[in-house]
Amino acid sequence: MEHKGVTVWFTGLPCSGKTTIANRMAEVMKTEGYNVERLDGDTVRKGLTSDLGFSKKDRDENIKRVTFVSKLLTRNGVVVLATFVSPYRETRKTSRAEIGNFVEVYTQCSIEECMRRDVKGMYKKALAGEIKDFTGVDDPYEEPDNAELVVNTDKETLEQSVQKVFDKLTELGYYRKKA
């Protein structure tokens, strides 16, 4: 079955649930015959953008490179599940314009819940001043103005959030559940 490519761009605070939702979706979609690629902040920074830090300029360059890869994959019929904090509206807007088939999912979650989920201790280090320019602590996160979907990961189960994304992709013509 031929599928239309799309980039599903998950944005939100660190530890808000972006990766967890996208990983679950990738599992389901792969079993249904979709060509799926996961692009995640942590893994991309180990390879494609290992030369970049976390200044605003470097974050923008990180997203610019990810956008380029997402655009190539999307136009070749791949479903790209991209999970990046991507804290700045302007860079997300640029990614949307560049990629075309783009669905923004805002994983909304309270900062308190994000801190509770933080197994790597990043928030604790940021609050102690060991990590500079950490989104949500000493660097802003600009909530989306026009996300296609908002999932409230501190109020919904994983299954509810995943279902909401699948429902939105179905509505937009990017997903059809295998019979």
Summary of the structure (lengths in Angstrom):
residues: 179
radius of gyration: 15.7
end to end distance: 12.3
largest distance: 51.9
contacts: 549
relative contact order: 0.22
helix: 44%
strand: 16%
